[in-house]
């Protein structure tokens, strides 16, 4: 069976829920492309995710994010032990799978190993969480510039993005 | 997430997106995409299967090195299960992604956001 057509499914689902105007998914004809300027083994990698990670026992530090309807993004230290992290993402296929294994959507363990093996030079000091927004404008004018600024501060050469 | 990838790339940072919703990512258009045909939630491998996770991540690193141009998609070789009924059930009324308190929370946030937007502060 071929892959799931989420755009069609979403449209049908929300129509059945009584929403008259279908969500318009972002669409562009032109796609930007930046080439690596040095070997990957000399690159520091950043990591950006929609997985809404939190550090166990420190949930209160992100209360402002939970309570803000604009769903601001945030960053967490990349060195956080994987065992201390979990996802609060509610919108995923919970009927078919689980978010109990962080490395299945935020591959920190494997990235750390790849640094040890010198496949990549290092990792950024933090990783960024961005919410799957209903406002594409906010993603582009608020979230993306903040992420870019942090990646620059952390001297990142390449970015790995996980859409959960 | 695709919008963020595009923005970073426009500003000179090469990116690779890992995802399970092929149509959404390709409809938007991103530079490099590793697609895994798993349920939404596990874009970098099967839970508790480090070998698949490492392999999928390595496909992304290879894309960073070798993608010839934008809109390069690589599909990882993994199949979620021989039985594809999970695909038929995605986003049906019987199996919505958000239900109960999650759905209420989503609706509350949506309404609050709409109000902020009306006031011009979102």
Interface residues (C-beta under 8 A of the other chain):
Chain A: X1 X3 X4 X5 X6 X7 X8 X9 X10 X12 X13 X16 X25 X26 X27 X28 X29 X30 X31 X32 X33 X34 X35 X36 X40 X46 X48 X50 X69 X70 X71 X89 X90 X91 X92 X93 X94 X95 X96 X97 X98 X99 X100 X101 X103 X104 X105 X106 X107 X109 X110 X111 X113 X114 X119 X120 X130 X132 X134 X135 X136 X138 X139 X140 X143 X144 X145 X147 X148 X151 X156 X157 X158 X159 X160 X161 X162 X163 X164
Chain B: X1 X2 X3 X4 X5 X6 X7 X8 X9 X10 X11 X12 X13 X14 X15 X16 X17 X18 X19 X20 X21 X22 X23 X24 X25 X27 X28 X29 X30 X31 X35 X37 X38 X39 X40 X41 X42 X43 X44 X45 X46 X47 X48 X49 X50 X53 X54 X57 X60 X61 X64 X65 X67 X69 X70 X71 X80 X84 X86 X87 X89 X90 X91 X92 X93 X95 X96 X97 X98 X102 X105 X106 X109 X110 X112 X113 X115 X116 X117 X122
